[in-house]
Amino acid sequence: MSHSVVITRTTTTTTSTSHVVLNTGYLRTTPGLLKLAQLIIGAVNVGLVAYYIRRYPTSGLPASAEFFFLLMAVAFLIGTFCLLASCLVSLSTGGIISKTIYELVYHTIAFLLYLIASIMLLVDVTNGRYYHTLKDAYMAAAILGMIVSALYLFSALLAQRSYRGI
């Protein structure tokens, strides 16, 4: 019976004043780059929608589509930050967590909810619910939401490939 072995090279950096070990080699892997891109685009989405919700309130309460989009963006920004931080701080987390069902479930749910939130916001924008300044900002957020949901889908597919029911 033949089998294949994958060898991953990990680069660590340490400083002499602290005992923090950073697994910088994780950012050179596809899952690491995907998580970093999800984190950056998610932060842009949160900043964009949060700025315009506070600056240009529509009727006292935020609309359900923009509020749901902001809620999903914040939730998955925090979750992705925790995943990325744990993979960067621990040398073994990146290799171990990808073999569990957690990443598959997390990325699948993130893909679905981010996609739903982006479609809801896009429908509100195209129906002319917002005036010009909000329309441009929310259109950009909805498009970035579609992009980040595609990144979560790709992460879910990678997680499904690496998952082994232990």
PyMOL commands that set and color helices and strands:
alter all, ss='L'
color gray80, all
select helices_A, chain A and resi 24-28+30-55+64-89+93-97+101-126+132-162
alter helices_A, ss='H'
color red, helices_A
select strands_A, chain A and resi 12-13+22-23
alter strands_A, ss='S'
color yellow, strands_A
deselect
rebuild
show_as cartoon
